[in-house]
Amino acid sequence: MDEGWREHRDANLARWDELVDVHERAYGIEAFRAGRSTLTAIETREVGDVRGKRLLHLQCHFGLDTLSWARLGADVVGVDFSPRAIALARRLSAELSIPAEFVCSDVYRADENVEGTFDVVFTSYGVLCWLPDLTAWGKTIANLVAPGGMFYIVEHHPVGGMFLGSSDELIASHPYFNTGPVEETGNGSYADPGAILENKTSYEWQHSLSDIMNALAGAGLRIEFLHEFPVCRFQWLPVMEQGADGWYRVPGRDDVPFLFSLAAAKR
């Protein structure tokens, strides 16, 4: 990891701690309380039946996806580095009587701070950009997946990440390969663009598909599949429109991937 990682992590942690309140208002928790799952058809189809399986959710924020897996029958543990997010996750678990364990831990130390191994290690939607070192990430995951188990990720595609910005045109304005950290300063969140924040600065890293796959393969995991999709879970670009299925797309364009999913197995 780069020499400034601790400083970058602390800035990101301060921002994500603050975003807990913003996202508690913006994430539709009332619908979740009423029984709505926050999982999409992609991950539920590709992960499959989780009944009776032990599932670890890395970078879980305040645990709505974690608790959604629990509602599907998994024995779940959620991990996040934000104390405020973990506190809210625990409150929701208790309030809704959904059994779950939540652990406050940096993702790089998750294998030190949770017990045992898991049938499924899961992570999703906007997690990799906060991690400077995917080699260490892959080793941590390999330590957490039980023999015969799987790691699964559904995530924003690094090609789609090249088109970040306010332009309505698909013009690549960011590099594909990792040149991070990239310092971002401003208000708002993907869930609430109008939110005013005290902690305006964050640091992100871009990772290519080869970075991701090699980190997992190098840690001894076997890539089972890689899928790519021309859709996004939120309005990544202003030109995107939401379809009846809930996914955001660039109208008339299905030639740019904005999501990918990947599964890797442990022999």
LINKA-V237291 format. One line per field, one symbol per residue. ss: DSSP state (h for helix, s for strand, l for the rest). phi: phi as a letter, one per 40 degrees, with the letter a starting at -180 (. if undefined). A space follows every 10 residues. Layout:
# LINKA-V237291
ss=???
phi=???
This chain:
# LINKA-V237291
ss=llllhhhhhh hhhhhhhhhh hhhhhhllhh hhhlllllll hhhhhhhlll lllsssssll lllhhhhhhh hlllssssss llhhhhhhhh hhhhhlllll ssssllhhhh hhhllllsss sssslllhhh lllhhhhhhh hhhhssssss sssssslllh hhhlllllll llllllllll lsssslllll llllllllll ssssllllhh hhhhhhhhll lssssssssl lsllllllls sslllllsss llllllllss sssssll
phi=.cccdccccc ccccccdccd cccccccgcc ccdchccccc cccccccgcb dgccbbbcfc fbgccdcccc cchccbbbba ccdcccccdc ccdcccfbca bbbcacccbc ccbbcgbbcb bbaafgbccc bcbcccdccc cdccccdgcb bbbbaccccd ccbchccccc bcbbccccbc cccbbicgad cadcccbccc babbbcbccc dccccccccg cbccabbbbc bbcbccbdcc bccccgccbc dgbbbbcbbb babbbbc
